[in-house]
């Protein structure tokens, strides 16, 4: 094939020959003919070359290259094995790499097929039989099948060796524990898997769709052992490529993805930029394409820029102040109630959320079925708070460490500033606090172990069910996983288990409403806010929808 450079060389040589003083007219005519021939052939071949080059760039058969998306967020992942973490930064990476048996729809938490193309449920609600997609491969080239599903669930169920907090909180407990929901998972044949439960669980399918239950390659789990947290292998739209801790995680297009036409992007780079304003500056400069954690005060700035756009995530979260009820003085309910009266929630919403949140009074948002709107919140009343502290034996107050978050999360735009505001409120009733923070992974690990006396954190709902808030965060079965307050109430437990096993939605909601009354009176938390998280991106981003669960896939996204 003749290149542009070669064509120029031929032209120069021929012209030099034509100008040679000894060249006759006949020779000149022959050379001129040869020159024209070369010119025609060169142009034709150049056209072929250009066509081939454009074809190399085309990713969808229409001349459109998928492109690279750089997504900037406030913190790094903790681990890349989704079943071993609870933090949103890890799970949003997992969403790109793994598929679950069933999935949520793109814009809500309704269930649709995933790796399981269909399923049947027995009349008693104890048996679920799933028909699996055929011909699906893990990123390492091994087969996805019923045996792989069984091995994943067996691994999670045996959590006495390796902890999988979501398995414990969503399915009651590990194998052999009294509260466990799943009795057995078995392969009926290569493409059929059957789950048998000890008791019916109304949100069972919604639980299966959660990102932590993405199916991993059993071969990769065995190959990498403890290092699997850094070498994830799933069946998802993107394959893991590289992790530079506290900087970037890179995933690349799975060319053999089992869903036709996806993903549309060639690569996604998840980049850590801890400061909200610095992330926005990077977006404005064109260094990144999409950011989370937009400061509420910067929303109008983004809307005014024709090169940018705002993405609003549907609210399904809770930011809260938690008390460790097993540590003094929070083993006294009057102390917890007193401090509940001492926080000016309206001021927090005004100063740090700027209209992008509403004050919270329950552990779950109003968007969740079963929310109890009849509950009256603890009003902001410092005199009442002082009186209750005196009744509890703390007339002069007390001093303690106050833990807060080191990263921005959708429910908490600035953990440090919110903690300082609460610190000032508490000082007015004689409660002195020392604010403490630490690396995000360490923070979550220590919270789960019950090391913090008082702390700020939050939760974005995983599946749109009340069970995922009340049972996952405040039931005694969840102590050691997501119940950071170590809260245990037998009546609450009884109600939540009844709600799990009840299939009548009206009855389920009554159980949840009753449980919220008890939790409100016990006050293991001060619910602070339900936010409407704001993201910003370039105007060229298309097909992106921020899912209510907070861990959407980028499979449908492209950069125009």
Phi, psi and omega in degrees: 000136184269127180271172177300318183294315180298320179301318180295323179295314180300319181296316180297315181298313182297318179295324178296319179294317182298330182274352184298134187295336180270358183286124179279170181295319182295317178298321180298318180297318180296317181293323178297320177297317178297320179299314179298319179299314179298320179300313180298312180298320181297314179298321179296315181291324176298321177298318177298316181298318180296320179298318181294319180298315178296325178296323179297327183279336183288131181247347184233013179079000181240013179083009181258121177277138184297321176088176180244133177250125174256114183251117182260135181222171189280344182210166180270164172294155175269311176215159181255006170266105190298332182287346186258007184228168174231355185275144183295329181294324177288319186289331179289333173288315181300326181299333180280332190261331188242155169243152176251168181299315174235159186232165170271152173293163189300327187245001180204189183255023171289147186271139173220167181300149174233239174294337171266121183277342177199166179202158177231144180240133180292159183299328180274000177073014184257348182230127177240124180244121185249133171265125187265153172298144181255151177080009180278138180243145168287164182298339178271006177090355179278163186277137166274130180201185182298324180297322178295320178297313180301315182295323177295312182290326175297320179298314181292321183294331179271055186285001177289340179267310181229128188280132175233088191301322181292326178298317180295316186282330182268334182242026169083321182169176180277173181303131179093348179274146186299326185274357184302138180269318185273121179273315185203145171234122183223151176273118177282316171208189187300329185236024177225128179232141185236132177254133173243130183253152173287326180211153179299147176227109185304318181269025186303311181295320178296325176294317181299331182282351183292142183308322180301342182258029170296141185273123180266158173290117177301326179297317180292321178301316180291320182296314188267340179057232181294340179277001180297335178296347178246000184222062186289140179224113179234203177245009191288181185293337180234150178255140177294134178244312189201146175229113171256103190305138181062019178225282183220152168236128183244130174236146183238160185304131172275100185297340182251026182299139187285346175266117187299135176084358180238153354279167181270335178275152175274331185200147172233129176246118179263112189249139179270120168227104194293324185274133181302313183293323178294324177295316180296319178299320178296324178292315180299322180283352180084014181281335176226167184253333187210140180224152170255179174060046176289129176303132178308326181289346182260358185299316181294327178298318180294315181297331182279348182266116183295342181271358184235167175212152178262138172243127182251119180278129177305137185287124175205058186212176176210129169255135186212160170259126182248147175248138173277105188288354177264354180251140174292145000271009188278003170283354178258117185298329180295327177295316180296320179291322179300312181292334176294331178277350189261002182255126178273088184294322180300320179293322178298315180297316182293316188276330187242343179248339175045054174086002181256023179203165172235152180295148182252146175231346179236163181286358178224154185282160181297341181288348183267132178300132182103359178297136181259098183278351181281345180294134177266127183290157171293118182285157178283105185212099184292325180293319177296321179297316179298317181297318181292324176296319178297316178298330180277356179096017181234057182302322182264011179079201180194173179237147179197166174278141183236109184273140175221164188284141179269355184233160174277133174231162183306325182273354186215094185292334180201092184300323181294313181294320178297318178298319180295322178293318178293321177304316179294321177298314183293327180298333181290343178245016175087009178263113183260134184232147173248117183282130182232140172217171184197178180303142191302313180298318178294319179303310181295320180297316181289325176299314181299329179278355178079029184276338183273132176286321179212140191205161172246133174198194179191192188203133169253126184303139183269333189217005176078013181246145180301328179303325182288345174260301189289310181287316184292333187250336189227004176274154181296335177294338184265005175293127184101348176242277183247357179272082186288344180271357180058030185280136180217123176221120186296324180292318176300316180300315180300316180294320183289325177291321175300318181294325178296319187271350181273129180266345177282116186298323180296315179294319178303314182297324178295319177299316181294321179295320178294320179297322180295327178296315180295315180299319179300316180292323180286333174052052174288342178233163157246100176298130185257305189205149167248113185264160168251095187297140181248132173239158178226147180207172176295153179292346181276355180281133182226146176081010180265128174228118179288112185289147179304329181287345177087359183230056183289155174276152174261016184299323182271353186277145171214160177253114185290000000 
